[in-house]
Amino acid sequence: MSAFYKITHSPKIVVFASFALTSLTILSACGAASTPAASSSASNVASVPYTEAKNYFVNNNVKPGWLTNVKIENQADFDAMFGMGATQASKPTAIDFSKQYVIGVVGDVTDVNTEITPVSLSKDASGKIVFAYKIKTGEKMTYTMRPISLIIVDKANTGPVETVEKK
């Protein structure tokens, strides 16, 4: 038996590879750059441009449960919560914390295939940044995952952050 066969058919490798592939599939299922909905002058809400951060995962040391209203403004805080899930085919989205910050929604650990997808980002008249997202659930899986949605925002568009789930 070759060494390659032993490595690729190890139960631990198969489970890890399945988890990694599914996590990356979920993260890459959404568009790389999004154009939020048009501004609404009637309600004094302005759309804010953002880019979806891809190929990141939640570190194991992050407390369990849903985390919303996550605003990360520096590399050290980001690295404490998230790791890079690079593959040969794709790299994590670059983030320049001198010019940008990250807004995130982190789901709880689940064995149900779950996607958190950005819907829009806006700034209201009071200066609050509102990140709207949708949650889509699928089939039960044989392993667990922790769904996330991360968006990158220019620091020119700053303010208190609120996340809102759209049904």
C-alpha positions as CSV (number, residue, x, y, z in Angstrom):
1,M,0.0,0.0,0.0
2,S,1.4,3.4,-0.9
3,A,1.9,6.2,1.7
4,F,-0.6,8.4,-0.4
5,Y,-3.3,5.8,0.0
6,K,-2.8,5.5,3.7
7,I,-2.9,9.3,4.2
8,T,-5.9,9.9,1.9
9,H,-7.9,7.0,3.3
10,S,-7.3,7.8,7.0
11,P,-10.7,8.3,8.7
12,K,-9.4,11.5,10.4
13,I,-8.2,12.9,7.1
14,V,-11.5,12.1,5.3
15,V,-13.6,13.8,8.1
16,F,-11.3,16.8,8.2
17,A,-11.3,17.1,4.4
18,S,-15.1,16.8,4.2
19,F,-15.5,19.5,6.9
20,A,-13.0,21.8,5.2
21,L,-14.5,21.3,1.8
22,T,-18.1,21.9,3.0
23,S,-17.0,25.0,5.0
24,L,-15.3,26.5,2.0
25,T,-18.2,25.7,-0.2
26,I,-20.5,27.5,2.1
27,L,-18.2,30.5,2.4
28,S,-17.8,30.7,-1.4
29,A,-21.4,30.2,-2.3
30,C,-22.0,33.9,-1.9
31,G,-20.8,36.6,-4.3
32,A,-17.3,38.2,-3.7
33,A,-18.4,41.8,-4.0
34,S,-21.9,42.9,-3.5
35,T,-23.8,46.0,-4.5
36,P,-26.3,46.9,-1.8
37,A,-29.7,48.2,-2.5
38,A,-30.1,51.8,-3.8
39,S,-30.4,54.6,-1.3
40,S,-33.7,55.5,0.0
41,S,-34.0,59.3,0.4
42,A,-37.5,58.9,1.9
43,S,-36.2,57.2,5.0
44,N,-32.8,58.9,5.1
45,V,-31.0,55.6,4.7
46,A,-27.9,55.4,2.5
47,S,-26.5,52.2,1.1
48,V,-22.9,51.5,2.0
49,P,-20.6,49.5,-0.3
50,Y,-19.0,46.3,1.1
51,T,-17.0,43.3,0.0
52,E,-17.8,39.8,1.4
53,A,-14.8,38.2,3.1
54,K,-14.3,34.6,2.0
55,N,-12.3,31.6,3.1
56,Y,-12.2,32.3,6.8
57,F,-13.4,30.1,9.7
58,V,-14.2,30.7,13.4
59,N,-11.5,29.7,15.8
60,N,-12.3,27.0,18.3
61,N,-11.6,29.4,21.2
62,V,-14.5,31.7,20.3
63,K,-17.4,31.3,22.8
64,P,-20.3,29.2,21.7
65,G,-23.6,30.7,20.7
66,W,-24.7,33.3,18.1
67,L,-22.5,36.4,17.9
68,T,-24.1,39.4,16.2
69,N,-23.1,43.0,16.0
70,V,-19.5,42.0,15.6
71,K,-17.3,44.9,14.5
72,I,-13.6,44.2,14.2
73,E,-11.2,47.1,13.6
74,N,-7.7,45.6,13.9
75,Q,-5.8,42.6,12.8
76,A,-5.1,41.3,16.3
77,D,-8.8,41.1,17.3
78,F,-9.6,39.5,13.9
79,D,-6.9,36.9,14.3
80,A,-8.2,36.0,17.8
81,M,-11.6,35.1,16.3
82,F,-11.0,33.9,12.8
83,G,-8.5,31.7,10.9
84,M,-7.7,31.6,7.2
85,G,-9.1,28.7,5.2
86,A,-6.8,28.9,2.1
87,T,-6.8,26.2,-0.5
88,Q,-4.7,25.8,-3.7
89,A,-7.7,27.2,-5.7
90,S,-8.6,30.2,-3.5
91,K,-7.1,32.5,-0.9
92,P,-8.8,34.4,1.9
93,T,-10.1,37.9,0.9
94,A,-7.4,40.5,1.8
95,I,-8.3,42.9,4.6
96,D,-6.4,46.2,5.1
97,F,-7.3,47.2,8.7
98,S,-5.6,50.6,8.2
99,K,-8.4,51.4,5.7
100,Q,-11.1,48.9,6.4
101,Y,-13.0,47.1,9.2
102,V,-15.0,43.9,9.4
103,I,-18.7,43.3,10.4
104,G,-19.6,39.7,11.1
105,V,-22.4,37.4,12.1
106,V,-21.3,34.1,13.7
107,G,-23.7,31.2,14.1
108,D,-23.7,28.6,16.8
109,V,-22.2,25.1,16.2
110,T,-24.7,23.0,14.2
111,D,-25.0,19.8,12.4
112,V,-27.5,21.3,9.9
113,N,-26.0,22.8,6.7
114,T,-26.4,26.6,7.3
115,E,-25.6,29.6,5.2
116,I,-25.6,33.2,6.5
117,T,-25.8,35.5,3.4
118,P,-25.4,39.3,3.3
119,V,-28.5,41.1,2.0
120,S,-27.6,44.8,2.5
121,L,-25.5,47.3,4.4
122,S,-26.8,50.8,5.1
123,K,-26.2,53.9,7.2
124,D,-29.3,55.5,8.8
125,A,-29.8,59.2,9.6
126,S,-28.3,58.7,13.1
127,G,-25.1,57.3,11.7
128,K,-25.8,53.6,12.6
129,I,-24.4,51.0,10.2
130,V,-27.1,48.3,9.7
131,F,-26.0,44.9,8.2
132,A,-29.0,42.8,7.0
133,Y,-28.5,39.1,6.4
134,K,-30.4,36.0,5.6
135,I,-30.1,32.5,7.1
136,K,-30.7,29.5,4.9
137,T,-30.7,26.0,6.4
138,G,-30.4,22.7,4.6
139,E,-29.9,19.1,5.3
140,K,-28.7,17.5,8.5
141,M,-25.0,16.6,8.2
142,T,-22.8,13.9,9.8
143,Y,-20.5,16.6,11.3
144,T,-20.8,20.0,12.8
145,M,-20.0,23.5,11.4
146,R,-20.1,27.1,12.6
147,P,-21.6,29.3,9.9
148,I,-20.3,32.8,9.5
149,S,-20.8,35.9,7.3
150,L,-18.1,38.5,7.2
151,I,-18.1,41.7,5.2
152,I,-15.4,44.3,4.7
153,V,-16.3,47.9,5.0
154,D,-14.3,51.1,4.3
155,K,-13.5,53.1,7.4
156,A,-15.0,56.1,5.8
157,N,-18.3,54.5,6.6
158,T,-18.1,54.1,10.3
159,G,-20.5,54.2,13.2
160,P,-22.2,51.9,15.7
161,V,-23.1,48.5,14.1
162,E,-26.4,46.7,14.2
163,T,-27.1,43.4,12.5
164,V,-30.6,42.4,11.5
165,E,-31.8,39.1,10.2
166,K,-34.2,39.3,7.2
167,K,-36.8,36.6,7.1
